Amino acid sequence: MKIRVFVSLREGVLDPQGKAVGHALDSLGFKGLGDVRISRVIDIEAPQGTTEAEGLKLGEAMAKRLLANEVIEDYRVETSA
């Protein structure tokens, strides 16, 4: 089973990397784009025999302890076979 954790900056938190990418896209001719935000995805292979519920719980624990800074970031956890 794979655990996938999506981490993104919260609304209202400045994203300088997103701003830089937005400016670069504009200079490449992609005009009229709105706000550009950068997020990250972490893929983790769960131990063999992990159930979906256990995988979600494990992903949640990893996100809270290491993968996301809950002061400025939101996260979402998904699992797949």
N, CA, C and O atoms as a GROMACS GRO file, in nm:
protein
  324
    1MET      N    1   0.084  -0.118   0.000
    1MET     CA    2   0.000   0.000   0.000
    1MET      C    3   0.088   0.124   0.000
    1MET      O    4   0.193   0.128   0.064
    2LYS      N    5   0.043   0.223  -0.072
    2LYS     CA    6   0.114   0.351  -0.078
    2LYS      C    7   0.037   0.455   0.002
    2LYS      O    8  -0.086   0.462  -0.002
    3ILE      N    9   0.113   0.534   0.075
    3ILE     CA   10   0.057   0.648   0.147
    3ILE      C   11   0.108   0.772   0.074
    3ILE      O   12   0.227   0.785   0.048
    4ARG      N   13   0.016   0.862   0.043
    4ARG     CA   14   0.053   0.986  -0.025
    4ARG      C   15   0.010   1.103   0.063
    4ARG      O   16  -0.107   1.114   0.099
    5VAL      N   17   0.106   1.190   0.096
    5VAL     CA   18   0.078   1.307   0.178
    5VAL      C   19   0.098   1.431   0.092
    5VAL      O   20   0.206   1.453   0.037
    6PHE      N   21  -0.007   1.511   0.080
    6PHE     CA   22  -0.004   1.637   0.006
    6PHE      C   23   0.014   1.749   0.108
    6PHE      O   24  -0.064   1.759   0.203
    7VAL      N   25   0.115   1.835   0.088
    7VAL     CA   26   0.141   1.945   0.180
    7VAL      C   27   0.142   2.076   0.100
    7VAL      O   28   0.208   2.086  -0.003
    8SER      N   29   0.067   2.174   0.150
    8SER     CA   30   0.062   2.304   0.082
    8SER      C   31   0.055   2.416   0.185
    8SER      O   32   0.010   2.395   0.298
    9LEU      N   33   0.100   2.533   0.145
    9LEU     CA   34   0.092   2.648   0.233
    9LEU      C   35  -0.054   2.687   0.255
    9LEU      O   36  -0.137   2.675   0.164
   10ARG      N   37  -0.084   2.732   0.373
   10ARG     CA   38  -0.220   2.776   0.405
   10ARG      C   39  -0.253   2.904   0.327
   10ARG      O   40  -0.164   2.980   0.288
   11GLU      N   41  -0.381   2.924   0.307
   11GLU     CA   42  -0.426   3.049   0.245
   11GLU      C   43  -0.376   3.166   0.329
   11GLU      O   44  -0.380   3.161   0.452
   12GLY      N   45  -0.330   3.270   0.263
   12GLY     CA   46  -0.282   3.388   0.333
   12GLY      C   47  -0.132   3.386   0.363
   12GLY      O   48  -0.075   3.490   0.397
   13VAL      N   49  -0.069   3.269   0.351
   13VAL     CA   50   0.076   3.260   0.372
   13VAL      C   51   0.144   3.290   0.238
   13VAL      O   52   0.111   3.230   0.136
   14LEU      N   53   0.238   3.383   0.240
   14LEU     CA   54   0.307   3.419   0.117
   14LEU      C   55   0.386   3.301   0.061
   14LEU      O   56   0.446   3.224   0.136
   15ASP      N   57   0.385   3.287  -0.072
   15ASP     CA   58   0.456   3.178  -0.140
   15ASP      C   59   0.553   3.239  -0.241
   15ASP      O   60   0.519   3.254  -0.358
   16PRO      N   61   0.675   3.275  -0.196
   16PRO     CA   62   0.770   3.339  -0.287
   16PRO      C   63   0.810   3.248  -0.404
   16PRO      O   64   0.833   3.297  -0.514
   17GLN      N   65   0.817   3.119  -0.381
   17GLN     CA   66   0.850   3.026  -0.490
   17GLN      C   67   0.738   3.027  -0.595
   17GLN      O   68   0.764   3.027  -0.715
   18GLY      N   69   0.615   3.028  -0.549
   18GLY     CA   70   0.501   3.035  -0.641
   18GLY      C   71   0.502   3.165  -0.720
   18GLY      O   72   0.473   3.165  -0.840
   19LYS      N   73   0.535   3.276  -0.653
   19LYS     CA   74   0.543   3.406  -0.722
   19LYS      C   75   0.649   3.401  -0.832
   19LYS      O   76   0.624   3.448  -0.944
   20ALA      N   77   0.766   3.344  -0.802
   20ALA     CA   78   0.874   3.335  -0.901
   20ALA      C   79   0.831   3.250  -1.020
   20ALA      O   80   0.858   3.286  -1.135
   21VAL      N   81   0.765   3.139  -0.995
   21VAL     CA   82   0.717   3.053  -1.104
   21VAL      C   83   0.610   3.127  -1.185
   21VAL      O   84   0.608   3.118  -1.308
   22GLY      N   85   0.522   3.198  -1.117
   22GLY     CA   86   0.420   3.276  -1.187
   22GLY      C   87   0.480   3.379  -1.281
   22GLY      O   88   0.436   3.394  -1.394
   23HIS      N   89   0.583   3.451  -1.232
   23HIS     CA   90   0.651   3.550  -1.317
   23HIS      C   91   0.720   3.483  -1.435
   23HIS      O   92   0.715   3.534  -1.547
   24ALA      N   93   0.784   3.369  -1.411
   24ALA     CA   94   0.852   3.297  -1.519
   24ALA      C   95   0.752   3.250  -1.625
   24ALA      O   96   0.778   3.261  -1.745
   25LEU      N   97   0.639   3.197  -1.580
   25LEU     CA   98   0.537   3.153  -1.676
   25LEU      C   99   0.486   3.270  -1.759
   25LEU      O  100   0.466   3.258  -1.880
   26ASP      N  101   0.465   3.385  -1.693
   26ASP     CA  102   0.420   3.504  -1.764
   26ASP      C  103   0.522   3.545  -1.870
   26ASP      O  104   0.484   3.580  -1.983
   27SER      N  105   0.650   3.542  -1.834
   27SER     CA  106   0.754   3.582  -1.930
   27SER      C  107   0.767   3.482  -2.045
   27SER      O  108   0.820   3.516  -2.151
   28LEU      N  109   0.720   3.359  -2.025
   28LEU     CA  110   0.722   3.258  -2.131
   28LEU      C  111   0.597   3.264  -2.219
   28LEU      O  112   0.579   3.182  -2.309
   29GLY      N  113   0.511   3.362  -2.191
   29GLY     CA  114   0.394   3.381  -2.276
   29GLY      C  115   0.264   3.326  -2.222
   29GLY      O  116   0.161   3.335  -2.288
   30PHE      N  117   0.265   3.270  -2.102
   30PHE     CA  118   0.142   3.220  -2.041
   30PHE      C  119   0.077   3.335  -1.966
   30PHE      O  120   0.094   3.350  -1.844
   31LYS      N  121   0.003   3.416  -2.039
   31LYS     CA  122  -0.054   3.540  -1.984
   31LYS      C  123  -0.188   3.514  -1.916
   31LYS      O  124  -0.259   3.419  -1.948
   32GLY      N  125  -0.220   3.601  -1.821
   32GLY     CA  126  -0.351   3.599  -1.758
   32GLY      C  127  -0.369   3.493  -1.650
   32GLY      O  128  -0.481   3.467  -1.606
   33LEU      N  129  -0.260   3.431  -1.607
   33LEU     CA  130  -0.271   3.330  -1.501
   33LEU      C  131  -0.300   3.398  -1.368
   33LEU      O  132  -0.257   3.511  -1.345
   34GLY      N  133  -0.370   3.330  -1.282
   34GLY     CA  134  -0.394   3.380  -1.147
   34GLY      C  135  -0.278   3.346  -1.057
   34GLY      O  136  -0.165   3.325  -1.103
   35ASP      N  137  -0.305   3.340  -0.930
   35ASP     CA  138  -0.206   3.309  -0.829
   35ASP      C  139  -0.146   3.170  -0.853
   35ASP      O  140  -0.220   3.076  -0.882
   36VAL      N  141  -0.015   3.157  -0.842
   36VAL     CA  142   0.053   3.028  -0.855
   36VAL      C  143   0.103   2.989  -0.717
   36VAL      O  144   0.172   3.067  -0.652
   37ARG      N  145   0.069   2.868  -0.673
   37ARG     CA  146   0.111   2.816  -0.542
   37ARG      C  147   0.188   2.687  -0.563
   37ARG      O  148   0.150   2.604  -0.646
   38ILE      N  149   0.294   2.668  -0.488
   38ILE     CA  150   0.376   2.547  -0.496
   38ILE      C  151   0.340   2.458  -0.378
   38ILE      O  152   0.335   2.503  -0.263
   39SER      N  153   0.317   2.332  -0.407
   39SER     CA  154   0.289   2.232  -0.303
   39SER      C  155   0.386   2.116  -0.321
   39SER      O  156   0.461   2.112  -0.418
   40ARG      N  157   0.384   2.023  -0.227
   40ARG     CA  158   0.468   1.905  -0.244
   40ARG      C  159   0.388   1.780  -0.213
   40ARG      O  160   0.290   1.783  -0.138
   41VAL      N  161   0.432   1.670  -0.272
   41VAL     CA  162   0.369   1.540  -0.253
   41VAL      C  163   0.476   1.444  -0.204
   41VAL      O  164   0.583   1.434  -0.263
   42ILE      N  165   0.446   1.373  -0.096
   42ILE     CA  166   0.539   1.274  -0.041
   42ILE      C  167   0.474   1.137  -0.057
   42ILE      O  168   0.365   1.114  -0.003
   43ASP      N  169   0.540   1.046  -0.130
   43ASP     CA  170   0.492   0.910  -0.148
   43ASP      C  171   0.570   0.816  -0.058
   43ASP      O  172   0.693   0.818  -0.057
   44ILE      N  173   0.498   0.735   0.018
   44ILE     CA  174   0.561   0.645   0.116
   44ILE      C  175   0.503   0.505   0.097
   44ILE      O  176   0.381   0.489   0.088
   45GLU      N  177   0.589   0.406   0.092
   45GLU     CA  178   0.546   0.267   0.085
   45GLU      C  179   0.522   0.219   0.228
   45GLU      O  180   0.613   0.217   0.310
   46ALA      N  181   0.397   0.180   0.258
   46ALA     CA  182   0.360   0.133   0.392
   46ALA      C  183   0.409  -0.010   0.413
   46ALA      O  184   0.431  -0.083   0.316
   47PRO      N  185   0.427  -0.050   0.539
   47PRO     CA  186   0.465  -0.189   0.566
   47PRO      C  187   0.362  -0.286   0.508
   47PRO      O  188   0.243  -0.257   0.504
   48GLN      N  189   0.410  -0.400   0.465
   48GLN     CA  190   0.322  -0.501   0.406
   48GLN      C  191   0.212  -0.539   0.507
   48GLN      O  192   0.239  -0.554   0.626
   49GLY      N  193   0.090  -0.554   0.456
   49GLY     CA  194  -0.022  -0.592   0.541
   49GLY      C  195  -0.094  -0.475   0.606
   49GLY      O  196  -0.188  -0.496   0.682
   50THR      N  197  -0.050  -0.353   0.579
   50THR     CA  198  -0.115  -0.235   0.636
   50THR      C  199  -0.254  -0.217   0.574
   50THR      O  200  -0.267  -0.219   0.452
   51THR      N  201  -0.355  -0.199   0.657
   51THR     CA  202  -0.490  -0.175   0.605
   51THR      C  203  -0.503  -0.028   0.565
   51THR      O  204  -0.418   0.055   0.598
   52GLU      N  205  -0.610   0.004   0.495
   52GLU     CA  206  -0.633   0.143   0.453
   52GLU      C  207  -0.645   0.234   0.575
   52GLU      O  208  -0.586   0.342   0.578
   53ALA      N  209  -0.721   0.191   0.674
   53ALA     CA  210  -0.739   0.272   0.795
   53ALA      C  211  -0.606   0.294   0.866
   53ALA      O  212  -0.578   0.405   0.913
   54GLU      N  213  -0.525   0.189   0.875
   54GLU     CA  214  -0.393   0.202   0.938
   54GLU      C  215  -0.302   0.294   0.858
   54GLU      O  216  -0.227   0.373   0.915
   55GLY      N  217  -0.310   0.284   0.724
   55GLY     CA  218  -0.229   0.369   0.637
   55GLY      C  219  -0.264   0.516   0.653
   55GLY      O  220  -0.175   0.601   0.658
   56LEU      N  221  -0.393   0.545   0.662
   56LEU     CA  222  -0.436   0.683   0.682
   56LEU      C  223  -0.388   0.736   0.817
   56LEU      O  224  -0.341   0.849   0.827
   57LYS      N  225  -0.400   0.653   0.919
   57LYS     CA  226  -0.356   0.692   1.054
   57LYS      C  227  -0.205   0.714   1.056
   57LYS      O  228  -0.157   0.810   1.116
   58LEU      N  229  -0.131   0.626   0.991
   58LEU     CA  230   0.014   0.636   0.983
   58LEU      C  231   0.056   0.764   0.909
   58LEU      O  232   0.144   0.837   0.954
   59GLY      N  233  -0.009   0.790   0.796
   59GLY     CA  234   0.020   0.911   0.719
   59GLY      C  235  -0.008   1.037   0.797
   59GLY      O  236   0.067   1.134   0.791
   60GLU      N  237  -0.120   1.035   0.871
   60GLU     CA  238  -0.157   1.149   0.954
   60GLU      C  239  -0.050   1.174   1.061
   60GLU      O  240  -0.010   1.288   1.084
   61ALA      N  241  -0.004   1.068   1.125
   61ALA     CA  242   0.098   1.082   1.229
   61ALA      C  243   0.229   1.135   1.172
   61ALA      O  244   0.292   1.222   1.232
   62MET      N  245   0.269   1.084   1.055
   62MET     CA  246   0.393   1.130   0.993
   62MET      C  247   0.383   1.277   0.952
   62MET      O  248   0.478   1.353   0.967
   63ALA      N  249   0.267   1.317   0.900
   63ALA     CA  250   0.248   1.456   0.859
   63ALA      C  251   0.257   1.548   0.980
   63ALA      O  252   0.323   1.652   0.974
   64LYS      N  253   0.193   1.510   1.088
   64LYS     CA  254   0.193   1.596   1.208
   64LYS      C  255   0.331   1.605   1.272
   64LYS      O  256   0.369   1.710   1.323
   65ARG      N  257   0.406   1.495   1.270
   65ARG     CA  258   0.535   1.493   1.340
   65ARG      C  259   0.651   1.545   1.258
   65ARG      O  260   0.748   1.596   1.314
   66LEU      N  261   0.643   1.534   1.123
   66LEU     CA  262   0.760   1.572   1.044
   66LEU      C  263   0.728   1.640   0.911
   66LEU      O  264   0.793   1.739   0.876
   67LEU      N  265   0.632   1.590   0.837
   67LEU     CA  266   0.617   1.629   0.697
   67LEU      C  267   0.554   1.766   0.675
   67LEU      O  268   0.576   1.828   0.572
   68ALA      N  269   0.474   1.813   0.771
   68ALA     CA  270   0.406   1.943   0.754
   68ALA      C  271   0.430   2.031   0.876
   68ALA      O  272   0.433   1.982   0.990
   69ASN      N  273   0.446   2.159   0.852
   69ASN     CA  274   0.453   2.257   0.959
   69ASN      C  275   0.312   2.311   0.975
   69ASN      O  276   0.269   2.398   0.899
   70GLU      N  277   0.240   2.262   1.074
   70GLU     CA  278   0.098   2.296   1.088
   70GLU      C  279   0.071   2.442   1.119
   70GLU      O  280  -0.044   2.486   1.113
   71VAL      N  281   0.174   2.519   1.151
   71VAL     CA  282   0.156   2.662   1.173
   71VAL      C  283   0.126   2.732   1.041
   71VAL      O  284   0.042   2.823   1.035
   72ILE      N  285   0.194   2.690   0.933
   72ILE     CA  286   0.178   2.759   0.805
   72ILE      C  287   0.132   2.668   0.691
   72ILE      O  288   0.108   2.716   0.581
   73GLU      N  289   0.120   2.537   0.717
   73GLU     CA  290   0.086   2.444   0.609
   73GLU      C  291  -0.036   2.359   0.643
   73GLU      O  292  -0.062   2.328   0.759
   74ASP      N  293  -0.108   2.322   0.538
   74ASP     CA  294  -0.215   2.224   0.548
   74ASP      C  295  -0.166   2.097   0.482
   74ASP      O  296  -0.074   2.100   0.400
   75TYR      N  297  -0.227   1.984   0.518
   75TYR     CA  298  -0.191   1.858   0.454
   75TYR      C  299  -0.316   1.772   0.437
   75TYR      O  300  -0.418   1.791   0.503
   76ARG      N  301  -0.302   1.676   0.346
   76ARG     CA  302  -0.408   1.580   0.318
   76ARG      C  303  -0.340   1.445   0.294
   76ARG      O  304  -0.235   1.439   0.231
   77VAL      N  305  -0.400   1.337   0.345
   77VAL     CA  306  -0.342   1.204   0.333
   77VAL      C  307  -0.436   1.116   0.251
   77VAL      O  308  -0.558   1.116   0.272
   78GLU      N  309  -0.378   1.040   0.157
   78GLU     CA  310  -0.452   0.943   0.078
   78GLU      C  311  -0.376   0.811   0.078
   78GLU      O  312  -0.254   0.809   0.098
   79THR      N  313  -0.448   0.702   0.056
   79THR     CA  314  -0.383   0.572   0.041
   79THR      C  315  -0.429   0.509  -0.089
   79THR      O  316  -0.535   0.542  -0.142
   80SER      N  317  -0.348   0.417  -0.141
   80SER     CA  318  -0.386   0.340  -0.261
   80SER      C  319  -0.319   0.205  -0.255
   80SER      O  320  -0.216   0.187  -0.189
   81ALA      N  321  -0.378   0.110  -0.323
   81ALA     CA  322  -0.326  -0.027  -0.321
   81ALA      C  323  -0.195  -0.038  -0.394
   81ALA      O  324  -0.137  -0.147  -0.402
   0.00000   0.00000   0.00000
